[in-house]
């Protein structure tokens, strides 16, 4: 396929000489996509209107779904401490030891890893709306069932099933974005969706604070009410997802015939199409593409703090002098700040085509923040809490540009279908590590947890620099007309 692009110069800019994907001209207002058989002219204004329609249909729905998913995944961290002063917390009622609690956390990650990649193939086979609705109802139901368990065995079994259903959501949504948006359009959308994890953390703490006052209502401990209340919305929203979530741009009836054609033609050559078939050759090339494993290594690095923060935020905050229900309430500000920072970093990563730098700077800032937290005295509560806010914010903000950078450098449908879930699945190695680094015996300072997070984040930042150097060298070696690697 031969592709000629001419854009309005006000639409954006590129990062460095290696990013000169498009030639800019202020005198042109259309982009011409040409193939050997047909010429397709894209009207810039029509394209903008179409992208706005896609945004209104896809992004808010994805944000809500991921918010519910994160709530149901991480609420076990709130349940662990909820009403512990009266002996009514999850671990106290089920008589779990600290080691058994960690196993319950890890079994979720194991299931998540096993089912993530197969789930992406099912999403393509059964269509996103149907598959995501099925997953939502499954994890919502499992969250509610978790409110009825009475022992360690029950917690482990339900957490495994919860991980099985949640496994396909995030890589599935990121994959969906690849056949609706061009690479330079994705980082901000991914950020808005991922930032809902930070909102989930904030809402989770606030909800737990309120539900904590329901302890004993109808003869149930508050942590049981927490699981029931947070699981029910996912089950209800599954029906709306089934009816309204977008599938593939070439088949959607809410778009006119002209809009479907534009939605399909505008991403040809730069993104995957929903109807493209997956072939073994593409899968094999993806599995043997060594530079992708550097992307996976960075994702492992960021998954360590992502896991430890998500699961132990109330525990970390309780080590800062906030106890009881206040420990739930003071988890809200770090996540609220993270939402703003994540969207801000991702906006500029998209706008200036600076995915690698957005990822690198976020990893460094978060790593240094964790490093200082580990070095501060345990009684420096205010300083450690302030640094926790910074560390949480920039840990989350590194993920959207990192995922956008990966998907921008996937050249086929097979690569997108396989590499995105592989990236998240392999990243579960980091999530397993994150489960074990905040040791109860080290309260209230938790130096091992903070130093481990810092080490992985700084190592990830160094790998980002290596990846950027590799892509820059590849771009410098290209001949005229060859498709460049995104930075």
LUMVEX-909924 format. One record per residue (C-alpha): x, y, z; residue in three letters; residue number from 1. Coordinates in steps of 0.1 Angstrom, whole numbers, plus 5000, padded with zeros to 4 digits. Layout:
N
ATOM      x      y      z   residuo   num
ATOM      X      Y      Z       ALA   NUM
...
This chain:
487
ATOM      x      y      z   residuo   num
ATOM   5000   5000   5000       UNK     1
ATOM   5013   5034   4991       UNK     2
ATOM   5003   5062   5015       UNK     3
ATOM   5005   5100   5009       UNK     4
ATOM   4996   5123   5038       UNK     5
ATOM   4992   5160   5038       UNK     6
ATOM   4979   5178   5069       UNK     7
ATOM   4969   5212   5082       UNK     8
ATOM   5000   5224   5101       UNK     9
ATOM   4980   5234   5131       UNK    10
ATOM   4971   5199   5139       UNK    11
ATOM   5002   5189   5157       UNK    12
ATOM   5040   5185   5157       UNK    13
ATOM   5065   5156   5157       UNK    14
ATOM   5092   5146   5182       UNK    15
ATOM   5127   5147   5168       UNK    16
ATOM   5139   5137   5134       UNK    17
ATOM   5130   5101   5139       UNK    18
ATOM   5094   5111   5143       UNK    19
ATOM   5090   5127   5109       UNK    20
ATOM   5061   5104   5099       UNK    21
ATOM   5041   5131   5083       UNK    22
ATOM   5050   5161   5061       UNK    23
ATOM   5032   5193   5072       UNK    24
ATOM   5018   5220   5050       UNK    25
ATOM   4996   5250   5060       UNK    26
ATOM   4981   5252   5026       UNK    27
ATOM   4964   5218   5026       UNK    28
ATOM   4933   5206   5043       UNK    29
ATOM   4928   5171   5031       UNK    30
ATOM   4948   5139   5034       UNK    31
ATOM   4949   5115   5005       UNK    32
ATOM   4951   5078   5011       UNK    33
ATOM   4959   5059   4979       UNK    34
ATOM   4961   5022   4971       UNK    35
ATOM   4968   5004   4939       UNK    36
ATOM   4931   5002   4932       UNK    37
ATOM   4914   5033   4947       UNK    38
ATOM   4920   5068   4959       UNK    39
ATOM   4903   5079   4991       UNK    40
ATOM   4902   5116   5001       UNK    41
ATOM   4897   5123   5038       UNK    42
ATOM   4880   5156   5046       UNK    43
ATOM   4897   5170   5077       UNK    44
ATOM   4866   5186   5091       UNK    45
ATOM   4845   5154   5086       UNK    46
ATOM   4872   5134   5103       UNK    47
ATOM   4872   5157   5133       UNK    48
ATOM   4834   5153   5136       UNK    49
ATOM   4837   5116   5133       UNK    50
ATOM   4864   5113   5160       UNK    51
ATOM   4842   5134   5183       UNK    52
ATOM   4813   5109   5177       UNK    53
ATOM   4836   5080   5184       UNK    54
ATOM   4849   5096   5215       UNK    55
ATOM   4814   5102   5229       UNK    56
ATOM   4804   5066   5223       UNK    57
ATOM   4836   5047   5232       UNK    58
ATOM   4856   5067   5258       UNK    59
ATOM   4830   5074   5286       UNK    60
ATOM   4818   5038   5284       UNK    61
ATOM   4853   5024   5286       UNK    62
ATOM   4861   5047   5315       UNK    63
ATOM   4830   5036   5335       UNK    64
ATOM   4837   4999   5328       UNK    65
ATOM   4873   5002   5339       UNK    66
ATOM   4863   5022   5370       UNK    67
ATOM   4840   4994   5381       UNK    68
ATOM   4866   4968   5373       UNK    69
ATOM   4893   4985   5394       UNK    70
ATOM   4868   4989   5423       UNK    71
ATOM   4860   4952   5423       UNK    72
ATOM   4897   4943   5420       UNK    73
ATOM   4912   4964   5447       UNK    74
ATOM   4884   4965   5473       UNK    75
ATOM   4900   4936   5491       UNK    76
ATOM   4927   4960   5503       UNK    77
ATOM   4899   4981   5520       UNK    78
ATOM   4882   4950   5533       UNK    79
ATOM   4914   4938   5550       UNK    80
ATOM   4914   4968   5575       UNK    81
ATOM   4877   4977   5575       UNK    82
ATOM   4865   4978   5612       UNK    83
ATOM   4896   4959   5624       UNK    84
ATOM   4893   4978   5657       UNK    85
ATOM   4862   4959   5665       UNK    86
ATOM   4875   4925   5652       UNK    87
ATOM   4852   4926   5621       UNK    88
ATOM   4877   4929   5592       UNK    89
ATOM   4879   4904   5564       UNK    90
ATOM   4911   4887   5577       UNK    91
ATOM   4898   4886   5613       UNK    92
ATOM   4864   4871   5604       UNK    93
ATOM   4878   4845   5580       UNK    94
ATOM   4908   4838   5603       UNK    95
ATOM   4934   4843   5576       UNK    96
ATOM   4970   4847   5585       UNK    97
ATOM   4991   4873   5568       UNK    98
ATOM   5006   4847   5545       UNK    99
ATOM   4972   4834   5535       UNK   100
ATOM   4961   4869   5527       UNK   101
ATOM   4990   4873   5504       UNK   102
ATOM   4982   4840   5487       UNK   103
ATOM   4946   4853   5481       UNK   104
ATOM   4961   4883   5464       UNK   105
ATOM   4985   4864   5443       UNK   106
ATOM   4959   4838   5431       UNK   107
ATOM   4941   4867   5414       UNK   108
ATOM   4973   4876   5395       UNK   109
ATOM   4978   4839   5385       UNK   110
ATOM   4943   4837   5370       UNK   111
ATOM   4948   4871   5353       UNK   112
ATOM   4979   4859   5336       UNK   113
ATOM   4965   4827   5324       UNK   114
ATOM   4933   4841   5308       UNK   115
ATOM   4945   4874   5295       UNK   116
ATOM   4957   4865   5260       UNK   117
ATOM   4930   4839   5253       UNK   118
ATOM   4904   4866   5263       UNK   119
ATOM   4916   4890   5236       UNK   120
ATOM   4911   4863   5209       UNK   121
ATOM   4876   4857   5223       UNK   122
ATOM   4869   4894   5221       UNK   123
ATOM   4876   4895   5184       UNK   124
ATOM   4857   4863   5178       UNK   125
ATOM   4825   4872   5197       UNK   126
ATOM   4827   4910   5193       UNK   127
ATOM   4837   4935   5220       UNK   128
ATOM   4802   4944   5232       UNK   129
ATOM   4792   4907   5238       UNK   130
ATOM   4825   4896   5253       UNK   131
ATOM   4830   4926   5276       UNK   132
ATOM   4794   4924   5288       UNK   133
ATOM   4800   4887   5297       UNK   134
ATOM   4832   4896   5316       UNK   135
ATOM   4815   4924   5335       UNK   136
ATOM   4787   4903   5347       UNK   137
ATOM   4811   4876   5357       UNK   138
ATOM   4834   4898   5378       UNK   139
ATOM   4805   4917   5393       UNK   140
ATOM   4789   4884   5404       UNK   141
ATOM   4822   4871   5418       UNK   142
ATOM   4826   4903   5438       UNK   143
ATOM   4792   4899   5454       UNK   144
ATOM   4799   4862   5461       UNK   145
ATOM   4831   4873   5479       UNK   146
ATOM   4808   4890   5504       UNK   147
ATOM   4795   4856   5514       UNK   148
ATOM   4828   4837   5521       UNK   149
ATOM   4836   4824   5555       UNK   150
ATOM   4872   4810   5553       UNK   151
ATOM   4905   4812   5535       UNK   152
ATOM   4895   4785   5509       UNK   153
ATOM   4865   4804   5499       UNK   154
ATOM   4884   4837   5494       UNK   155
ATOM   4911   4820   5473       UNK   156
ATOM   4885   4802   5450       UNK   157
ATOM   4865   4834   5444       UNK   158
ATOM   4896   4856   5439       UNK   159
ATOM   4908   4831   5412       UNK   160
ATOM   4874   4834   5394       UNK   161
ATOM   4875   4872   5398       UNK   162
ATOM   4909   4873   5381       UNK   163
ATOM   4897   4850   5353       UNK   164
ATOM   4868   4874   5344       UNK   165
ATOM   4888   4907   5349       UNK   166
ATOM   4918   4894   5328       UNK   167
ATOM   4904   4904   5294       UNK   168
ATOM   4892   4939   5302       UNK   169
ATOM   4921   4962   5300       UNK   170
ATOM   4940   4946   5271       UNK   171
ATOM   4907   4942   5254       UNK   172
ATOM   4899   4979   5256       UNK   173
ATOM   4934   4989   5245       UNK   174
ATOM   4930   4965   5216       UNK   175
ATOM   4896   4981   5207       UNK   176
ATOM   4913   5015   5205       UNK   177
ATOM   4937   5003   5179       UNK   178
ATOM   4910   4999   5153       UNK   179
ATOM   4891   5031   5162       UNK   180
ATOM   4920   5055   5165       UNK   181
ATOM   4953   5063   5149       UNK   182
ATOM   4985   5060   5170       UNK   183
ATOM   4988   5097   5177       UNK   184
ATOM   4952   5098   5190       UNK   185
ATOM   4955   5070   5216       UNK   186
ATOM   4976   5081   5245       UNK   187
ATOM   4951   5106   5258       UNK   188
ATOM   4922   5081   5254       UNK   189
ATOM   4942   5054   5272       UNK   190
ATOM   4950   5079   5299       UNK   191
ATOM   4914   5089   5305       UNK   192
ATOM   4905   5052   5308       UNK   193
ATOM   4934   5042   5329       UNK   194
ATOM   4929   5073   5351       UNK   195
ATOM   4897   5058   5361       UNK   196
ATOM   4918   5033   5381       UNK   197
ATOM   4929   5063   5402       UNK   198
ATOM   4893   5074   5405       UNK   199
ATOM   4885   5039   5415       UNK   200
ATOM   4911   5041   5442       UNK   201
ATOM   4897   5074   5454       UNK   202
ATOM   4860   5063   5453       UNK   203
ATOM   4870   5029   5469       UNK   204
ATOM   4885   5047   5499       UNK   205
ATOM   4855   5070   5502       UNK   206
ATOM   4830   5042   5498       UNK   207
ATOM   4848   5021   5523       UNK   208
ATOM   4847   5050   5548       UNK   209
ATOM   4809   5052   5544       UNK   210
ATOM   4802   5015   5544       UNK   211
ATOM   4824   5011   5575       UNK   212
ATOM   4795   5027   5594       UNK   213
ATOM   4772   4999   5582       UNK   214
ATOM   4790   4973   5603       UNK   215
ATOM   4765   4949   5618       UNK   216
ATOM   4736   4960   5595       UNK   217
ATOM   4713   4931   5588       UNK   218
ATOM   4738   4909   5607       UNK   219
ATOM   4765   4914   5582       UNK   220
ATOM   4800   4928   5587       UNK   221
ATOM   4808   4960   5568       UNK   222
ATOM   4833   4943   5545       UNK   223
ATOM   4806   4920   5532       UNK   224
ATOM   4784   4950   5524       UNK   225
ATOM   4814   4966   5506       UNK   226
ATOM   4817   4936   5482       UNK   227
ATOM   4780   4935   5476       UNK   228
ATOM   4776   4972   5470       UNK   229
ATOM   4806   4974   5447       UNK   230
ATOM   4798   4943   5427       UNK   231
ATOM   4762   4950   5419       UNK   232
ATOM   4768   4980   5395       UNK   233
ATOM   4791   4958   5373       UNK   234
ATOM   4763   4933   5369       UNK   235
ATOM   4738   4960   5360       UNK   236
ATOM   4761   4978   5336       UNK   237
ATOM   4768   4946   5317       UNK   238
ATOM   4734   4949   5300       UNK   239
ATOM   4742   4984   5288       UNK   240
ATOM   4776   4973   5276       UNK   241
ATOM   4760   4945   5256       UNK   242
ATOM   4735   4969   5239       UNK   243
ATOM   4756   5000   5233       UNK   244
ATOM   4794   4993   5234       UNK   245
ATOM   4810   4999   5200       UNK   246
ATOM   4824   4969   5181       UNK   247
ATOM   4842   4974   5148       UNK   248
ATOM   4841   5006   5128       UNK   249
ATOM   4833   4988   5095       UNK   250
ATOM   4801   4972   5109       UNK   251
ATOM   4786   4998   5133       UNK   252
ATOM   4750   5008   5125       UNK   253
ATOM   4751   5040   5146       UNK   254
ATOM   4774   5053   5120       UNK   255
ATOM   4762   5063   5085       UNK   256
ATOM   4776   5045   5055       UNK   257
ATOM   4799   5075   5048       UNK   258
ATOM   4811   5076   5084       UNK   259
ATOM   4818   5038   5084       UNK   260
ATOM   4839   5043   5052       UNK   261
ATOM   4858   5072   5067       UNK   262
ATOM   4863   5054   5100       UNK   263
ATOM   4878   5025   5081       UNK   264
ATOM   4898   5043   5055       UNK   265
ATOM   4914   5068   5078       UNK   266
ATOM   4933   5042   5098       UNK   267
ATOM   4943   5019   5069       UNK   268
ATOM   4981   5015   5070       UNK   269
ATOM   4985   5029   5105       UNK   270
ATOM   4962   5007   5126       UNK   271
ATOM   4945   4973   5127       UNK   272
ATOM   4910   4967   5113       UNK   273
ATOM   4884   4947   5131       UNK   274
ATOM   4877   4924   5102       UNK   275
ATOM   4913   4916   5094       UNK   276
ATOM   4920   4879   5101       UNK   277
ATOM   4948   4868   5124       UNK   278
ATOM   4973   4845   5107       UNK   279
ATOM   5000   4823   5123       UNK   280
ATOM   5028   4841   5104       UNK   281
ATOM   5019   4874   5122       UNK   282
ATOM   5017   4857   5155       UNK   283
ATOM   5051   4840   5151       UNK   284
ATOM   5067   4873   5140       UNK   285
ATOM   5052   4890   5171       UNK   286
ATOM   5065   4862   5195       UNK   287
ATOM   5100   4864   5180       UNK   288
ATOM   5102   4902   5178       UNK   289
ATOM   5129   4909   5205       UNK   290
ATOM   5123   4946   5208       UNK   291
ATOM   5088   4940   5221       UNK   292
ATOM   5103   4922   5251       UNK   293
ATOM   5119   4954   5261       UNK   294
ATOM   5084   4970   5261       UNK   295
ATOM   5073   4940   5283       UNK   296
ATOM   5102   4945   5306       UNK   297
ATOM   5092   4982   5312       UNK   298
ATOM   5056   4970   5319       UNK   299
ATOM   5069   4945   5345       UNK   300
ATOM   5087   4974   5361       UNK   301
ATOM   5057   4997   5364       UNK   302
ATOM   5034   4967   5375       UNK   303
ATOM   5053   4964   5408       UNK   304
ATOM   5042   4998   5422       UNK   305
ATOM   5008   4995   5404       UNK   306
ATOM   5001   4963   5422       UNK   307
ATOM   5015   4973   5456       UNK   308
ATOM   4997   5007   5456       UNK   309
ATOM   4964   4992   5445       UNK   310
ATOM   4964   4965   5471       UNK   311
ATOM   4982   4981   5500       UNK   312
ATOM   4972   5018   5499       UNK   313
ATOM   4951   5016   5531       UNK   314
ATOM   4979   4997   5548       UNK   315
ATOM   5006   5022   5538       UNK   316
ATOM   4984   5051   5549       UNK   317
ATOM   4977   5034   5583       UNK   318
ATOM   5015   5034   5587       UNK   319
ATOM   5015   5072   5584       UNK   320
ATOM   4995   5077   5616       UNK   321
ATOM   4960   5074   5601       UNK   322
ATOM   4941   5045   5617       UNK   323
ATOM   4906   5030   5615       UNK   324
ATOM   4882   5045   5590       UNK   325
ATOM   4906   5075   5586       UNK   326
ATOM   4930   5051   5569       UNK   327
ATOM   4903   5046   5542       UNK   328
ATOM   4896   5083   5539       UNK   329
ATOM   4932   5094   5535       UNK   330
ATOM   4937   5071   5505       UNK   331
ATOM   4915   5094   5485       UNK   332
ATOM   4939   5124   5479       UNK   333
ATOM   4968   5104   5463       UNK   334
ATOM   4944   5089   5438       UNK   335
ATOM   4927   5122   5431       UNK   336
ATOM   4960   5138   5423       UNK   337
ATOM   4970   5109   5402       UNK   338
ATOM   4939   5114   5380       UNK   339
ATOM   4949   5149   5371       UNK   340
ATOM   4986   5141   5366       UNK   341
ATOM   4979   5111   5344       UNK   342
ATOM   4956   5131   5321       UNK   343
ATOM   4981   5160   5320       UNK   344
ATOM   5011   5138   5311       UNK   345
ATOM   4992   5118   5285       UNK   346
ATOM   4978   5149   5268       UNK   347
ATOM   5013   5163   5262       UNK   348
ATOM   5027   5129   5252       UNK   349
ATOM   5000   5128   5225       UNK   350
ATOM   5001   5164   5215       UNK   351
ATOM   5039   5166   5210       UNK   352
ATOM   5045   5129   5200       UNK   353
ATOM   5066   5124   5232       UNK   354
ATOM   5055   5090   5244       UNK   355
ATOM   5090   5079   5254       UNK   356
ATOM   5098   5111   5273       UNK   357
ATOM   5064   5111   5290       UNK   358
ATOM   5070   5075   5302       UNK   359
ATOM   5106   5082   5312       UNK   360
ATOM   5100   5113   5332       UNK   361
ATOM   5071   5098   5350       UNK   362
ATOM   5091   5067   5360       UNK   363
ATOM   5120   5088   5372       UNK   364
ATOM   5099   5111   5394       UNK   365
ATOM   5079   5082   5409       UNK   366
ATOM   5111   5062   5415       UNK   367
ATOM   5128   5091   5433       UNK   368
ATOM   5097   5097   5454       UNK   369
ATOM   5096   5061   5466       UNK   370
ATOM   5134   5062   5472       UNK   371
ATOM   5131   5092   5495       UNK   372
ATOM   5101   5077   5513       UNK   373
ATOM   5122   5046   5521       UNK   374
ATOM   5150   5068   5535       UNK   375
ATOM   5129   5091   5556       UNK   376
ATOM   5124   5083   5593       UNK   377
ATOM   5092   5064   5601       UNK   378
ATOM   5078   5093   5621       UNK   379
ATOM   5081   5118   5593       UNK   380
ATOM   5044   5113   5586       UNK   381
ATOM   5036   5145   5566       UNK   382
ATOM   5067   5143   5544       UNK   383
ATOM   5061   5107   5536       UNK   384
ATOM   5024   5113   5529       UNK   385
ATOM   5033   5141   5505       UNK   386
ATOM   5058   5119   5487       UNK   387
ATOM   5032   5091   5485       UNK   388
ATOM   5009   5114   5466       UNK   389
ATOM   5037   5122   5441       UNK   390
ATOM   5048   5086   5438       UNK   391
ATOM   5012   5073   5432       UNK   392
ATOM   5005   5101   5406       UNK   393
ATOM   5035   5095   5385       UNK   394
ATOM   5035   5057   5387       UNK   395
ATOM   5000   5058   5371       UNK   396
ATOM   5009   5086   5346       UNK   397
ATOM   5037   5064   5331       UNK   398
ATOM   5013   5037   5318       UNK   399
ATOM   4992   5055   5291       UNK   400
ATOM   5021   5068   5271       UNK   401
ATOM   5039   5035   5275       UNK   402
ATOM   5009   5016   5261       UNK   403
ATOM   5004   5041   5233       UNK   404
ATOM   5041   5038   5224       UNK   405
ATOM   5037   5000   5222       UNK   406
ATOM   5005   5000   5201       UNK   407
ATOM   5019   5028   5178       UNK   408
ATOM   5048   5004   5168       UNK   409
ATOM   5026   4973   5161       UNK   410
ATOM   5023   4969   5123       UNK   411
ATOM   4995   4943   5119       UNK   412
ATOM   4962   4930   5133       UNK   413
ATOM   4979   4898   5145       UNK   414
ATOM   5006   4918   5163       UNK   415
ATOM   4980   4941   5180       UNK   416
ATOM   4958   4911   5191       UNK   417
ATOM   4987   4892   5206       UNK   418
ATOM   5013   4918   5218       UNK   419
ATOM   4989   4939   5239       UNK   420
ATOM   4977   4911   5261       UNK   421
ATOM   5012   4896   5262       UNK   422
ATOM   5025   4929   5274       UNK   423
ATOM   5000   4930   5303       UNK   424
ATOM   5002   4893   5310       UNK   425
ATOM   5040   4893   5313       UNK   426
ATOM   5036   4924   5334       UNK   427
ATOM   5019   4903   5359       UNK   428
ATOM   5053   4891   5370       UNK   429
ATOM   5056   4926   5385       UNK   430
ATOM   5022   4924   5400       UNK   431
ATOM   5032   4892   5419       UNK   432
ATOM   5063   4909   5432       UNK   433
ATOM   5042   4938   5443       UNK   434
ATOM   5020   4915   5464       UNK   435
ATOM   5050   4906   5487       UNK   436
ATOM   5070   4938   5492       UNK   437
ATOM   5050   4956   5519       UNK   438
ATOM   5058   4934   5549       UNK   439
ATOM   5037   4937   5581       UNK   440
ATOM   5068   4933   5602       UNK   441
ATOM   5083   4965   5588       UNK   442
ATOM   5054   4987   5597       UNK   443
ATOM   5051   5017   5598       UNK   444
ATOM   5080   5026   5576       UNK   445
ATOM   5079   4997   5550       UNK   446
ATOM   5114   5003   5536       UNK   447
ATOM   5115   4971   5516       UNK   448
ATOM   5083   4981   5498       UNK   449
ATOM   5094   5017   5490       UNK   450
ATOM   5129   5007   5479       UNK   451
ATOM   5117   4978   5457       UNK   452
ATOM   5092   5001   5440       UNK   453
ATOM   5120   5027   5435       UNK   454
ATOM   5144   5001   5420       UNK   455
ATOM   5119   4988   5395       UNK   456
ATOM   5108   5022   5384       UNK   457
ATOM   5143   5035   5378       UNK   458
ATOM   5153   5003   5360       UNK   459
ATOM   5122   5008   5338       UNK   460
ATOM   5133   5043   5330       UNK   461
ATOM   5167   5031   5318       UNK   462
ATOM   5151   5005   5296       UNK   463
ATOM   5129   5032   5281       UNK   464
ATOM   5161   5051   5271       UNK   465
ATOM   5175   5020   5255       UNK   466
ATOM   5142   5015   5235       UNK   467
ATOM   5143   5051   5223       UNK   468
ATOM   5179   5047   5212       UNK   469
ATOM   5170   5015   5193       UNK   470
ATOM   5140   5031   5175       UNK   471
ATOM   5161   5062   5167       UNK   472
ATOM   5188   5041   5151       UNK   473
ATOM   5163   5022   5131       UNK   474
ATOM   5147   5054   5118       UNK   475
ATOM   5181   5068   5108       UNK   476
ATOM   5187   5037   5087       UNK   477
ATOM   5154   5038   5068       UNK   478
ATOM   5152   5048   5032       UNK   479
ATOM   5128   5073   5018       UNK   480
ATOM   5092   5061   5019       UNK   481
ATOM   5097   5035   5045       UNK   482
ATOM   5074   5036   5076       UNK   483
ATOM   5092   5050   5106       UNK   484
ATOM   5091   5038   5142       UNK   485
ATOM   5073   5060   5167       UNK   486
ATOM   5091   5076   5196       UNK   487
